[in-house]
Amino acid sequence: MDLLLIRHGQSNANAKGLLISNRDDQLTEIGRQQSLNLAKTLEIFNFNKPSLIFSSPWLRAKQTAELIFSEKYLIRFDERLAETNPGKFGTWLEADFNLKYPEFSKNIKNEYADGESHFQMSTRVCNWVDTILMPLSQEPGLIAIVAHGGPISVILQKLLGMKVELSYPSFTVPNASFTNVRWRYDLNRYCLERVGHV
């Protein structure tokens, strides 16, 4: 199956410049409108009728998925697609965290206090790719995945053969963006096809 990776619309934490935030962070009014606009854009490319839809259960991703695909589609929520848990730092400004801990981002295995590391997040996302996505890869259709910047980078890096632990994140995707990855039968692997955002 081909893939459509969608990052959620602008959230309150995005608007405030917070570090990752938490599972209860909601879309702003701008984020809601971005999601509705993205739904129209996806229709132009015939990406609006996926065979399967998976989403992070974190609220901003859930809201985005529901706004784009509405109640007409079954959305499967999977904890493995959630963003890195920043623990007690979820309410910190990203700039303040980077100033206080300038070395943190240099090692993907550094853990946020009371949270997890980006490496732990990447491990669970890769597990999702191996157990859910790859068994379906050669089937016809389109899988839509609504998630966060971190998991989307991990999925792309894994599918394109880039080691996550060496270069995370290799991809940064804006709010309300889509990335289309197609299965190439002649190459027996996924290839990046199209990217865009509203």
HELIX and SHEET records of a PDB file:
HELIX    1   1 ASN A   12  LYS A   16  1                                   5    
HELIX    2   2 GLU A   29  ILE A   44  1                                  16    
HELIX    3   3 LEU A   59  PHE A   69  1                                  11    
HELIX    4   4 SER A   70  LYS A   72  5                                   3    
HELIX    5   5 GLU A   79  LEU A   81  5                                   3    
HELIX    6   6 GLY A   87  PHE A   89  5                                   3    
HELIX    7   7 GLU A   94  LYS A  100  1                                   7    
HELIX    8   8 PHE A  104  LYS A  106  5                                   3    
HELIX    9   9 HIS A  118  TRP A  128  1                                  11    
HELIX   10  10 VAL A  129  LEU A  133  3                                   5    
HELIX   11  11 MET A  134  LEU A  136  5                                   3    
HELIX   12  12 GLY A  149  LEU A  159  1                                  11    
HELIX   13  13 VAL A  164  SER A  167  1                                   4    
SHEET    1   A 6 ARG A  76  PHE A  77  0                                        
SHEET    2   A 6 LEU A  52  SER A  55  1                                        
SHEET    3   A 6 LEU A 142  ALA A 147  1                                        
SHEET    4   A 6 ASP A   2  ARG A   7  1                                        
SHEET    5   A 6 SER A 177  ARG A 184 -1                                        
SHEET    6   A 6 ARG A 189  HIS A 197 -1                                        
END                                                                             
